[in-house]
């Protein structure tokens, strides 16, 4: 799961998908394309919304996406087209590029919708983001289980 800073959208997506898949079979992680929040916990609003839905993401720590992630993960879900472009720039091969997907295409096939970044808004934006990501993660879990 990849967004810009790895404190709002991607930590939520990580927490949501972790809750839907068995940890014994799947490794789920998140990262940011930027290095602004490396080592930081998720935004308090993300933590609050996740907690409302029974998820604890407070122990996550921000990290930056790197080329090595292409080797570690079979699928790389990005939150928006800017994240997509930044991740694709790091791809070394066509196989790397094929792993990168816009997360909302899981529920809106080939529409290339962005998950809005709730960072500059209030708690309602985080609530909306959670619901979008929950729906997308439901589809991801159905496909890979």
ABEGO torsion letter per residue (X at the ends): XBBAAGABAAAAAAAAAAAABBAAABBBBBBBABAAABGBBBBAAAAAAAAAAGBBAAABBBBBBBAAAAAABABBBBABAAAAAAAAAABABAAAAAABBBAAAAABBGAGBBBBBAAABBAAAAAAAAAAAAAAAAAAAAAAX
